[in-house]
Amino acid sequence: MEYGSLMEVINKRLFFVLVTVMLAVLGAGVTCMLTPVKYQARAVMMLNQYDPATGALNMDYNSLMMYRQLARTYSELATSKPVLEKLAVELDGELTAEKLGQMVKVHKVKDLELLEIVVQDTNPARAAHIANSLSHILQQHEIQVWKMNNLRLMTPALPATKPTGPNSLLAVIASAAAGLAISVLLVLVVEYRVSKI
């Protein structure tokens, strides 16, 4: 179909296209208003080892490679059920381990011996408290269970001042684009069927 005839078909059913786009935008706006505002807190931990006698950092190549591998293991451990249950207890049962599992993400920072703990919550102060509490639990767990002392909290989490979501503008723009695409596609399908009859 040529551009001119395409525009002619769309103009013929312009009301349908506009209503579909407006409904999509309205739906996105209502969804954003009903979705609670989320804040994100971030704590960064580092895997390293200090010489107890000198206090010097032990960072030879083999240690570096070992800590990078350990970072992957620790990121899995941080979101395991036993650790999240300890975190729930430390938070006085305010949140369940299952709920914390949805709020907390822990991952190894690419090609570094760093762990990043990211918590999303509707309360910025609680998000920071959860991230810092989890870092403390990981340090305790490492000492008690693995008899090692390699984890250090480099950057404690602080309460966020700005929300991270929902992004209302992006949601509305994406919904408008989707509504336009769907309505134009439907118009073309209907027009094609009508022309075949």
N, C-alpha and C positions, 0 to 999 in steps of 0.2 A: 504494500500500500504506500502511495506517495505521500509526502509531507502535507501537501495541500488537502488531499482527500482525508487524511488523518485528522487534521485540524477541523475540517468540516464535520466529521463524525463526532468529535469531542464537543464542538459548539452546539450540535444538535441535542446532545445529552449533557449539556454543561451543568444544569441544575443537579442532576444525579451525582456528577463528579464533585461539585462544591459541597453538597450535603454529606457525601462520604468522607471528604477531607475534614469537614467541620466536626462530624461525629468522632472521627479518629483523634482529633486534637482535644475535643471535650473529654473523651475517655482517658487520654493521657493526663490531662490536667486534674481530673477527679482522682485518678490513681495516685498521682504525686501528692495531692492534698491529704489523702488517706494514709499514705505510707509514712511511718514515723521517720523523723530526721535522725541520721546516723552520724556518729563521730568516730574518728579513728585515732588510736594511740599506738605508738611504735616504740619498742625497746630493742636494742641491739646488744648481743652478747658475743664475746670473742673466746675462741678456744686457744689457749696457749699455756705455757708452763714456765714458772719462775724458779730459778735456783734458790732453794731456801737459805743457803749460806751467803750468797752474794746479792740476791734480789735481782740478778740479771735475767733477761728474757731468753729462754732457750728456743731459738728459731732456726735451727739448721734445716736443710732441705728435706730430710727424711721426716723430721717432726712436722714440718709444714704440710707435707703430703698426708701424714697420718691425721692431723687436725682437720684437714679438708674432708677426709673420709668420715671422721667422727662427727663432723657438723651435720652430715646427711643423716647419720644414725640418731643424733640428738634431736633433729627436727621431727623425726618420726616418734621418738620417745615423748616429746613435749605434748603431742596431741593424743597420746595413748590413754586408754580408759583409766588405768590406775593413777596417772598423773593428774588427769582432769578431775577425778574424784577427790584427790588431795586438795586441789584448787577449790573445788566446791565447798569442802570442809573449812578451808581457810577463809572463804567468803561467808562463813556462818550459814551455809545452806541457802543463801539468797538466790542462787542459780544452780540448776542441776548440771551434772557432768555432760549430759546430752546437749543442753542449751549452750554450755560453754564451748562444746565442740563445734557448734555452728558459728560462734562469735570469734573464735581464736584460729588464726592461721600462723604456722611457724614454718619458715623455709630457710634453707642455706642460701646465703648470698653468693651469687655465681663466682666461681673460681677464687673464693676467699674462705678463710676459716672463721666466718662470721655467721651467726644465727640471727634472723630477724623475727621478732614476735609482733604480730599485728592483731589488734583487737578492735572490733567494731561494736559499738553499743549506742543506745539512745542517750546515755549519760556520759559526758566526756571524762568526768573525774573517775567514775567507776571503770571506764575503759582503761585508763592509765593505771589504776590500782590493780586490775586483773593482769595486765601485761607485766608489771613489776612483781606481783605475787608469783606469777608463773616462772619468772626468771629466778626468783629466790628458791622456789620448789625444785627447779632443775639443778641448781647448785647443791642443794641438800641431798637430792636423790643421787647425784654423781658421787658425793662423798660417802654416803651411807651404803649404797648398793655396789658401786663400782670401785670404791676405795681410791678414787682419783680426785684431783682438785685442779681441773683445767679450765673450767668455765669462769669467765669474768664478765660482769655487766659493764659494758662500755658506755652505752647511752640509755639512761633510764627513761621510761615513758612519761610524758607530760600531758595534762589534759589539753585537748584540742580547743582552739578558739573558734574555728570555722567548721561547719558540718561537711562531710564528704558525700552525702547523698540524702535524698534523691536529687539528681540533676534535672530539674524541671524543664529548663530550656532545651536540653538535649533530647529529653523524652518527647516534648511537644514537636520539635523539628522532625525527629525520626518518625513519629506517628503521622504527621502531616505528609511526609514523603511516602510512607507505606500506604496511607489512605489514597493518595493521588495515583500511585502505581496500580493498586488493586482496582480502583474505580475505572481507570483508563483501560486496563486489561479486560474488565467485565464489559465495558462499552464496546470494545473491539470484538469480543466473543459474540455479544448479542447482535451487533451489526453484521458480522460474518454469517451468522445463522439466518438472519432476516434476508440477507442478499441471496442465500442459497435456496430459499423457499420459492 
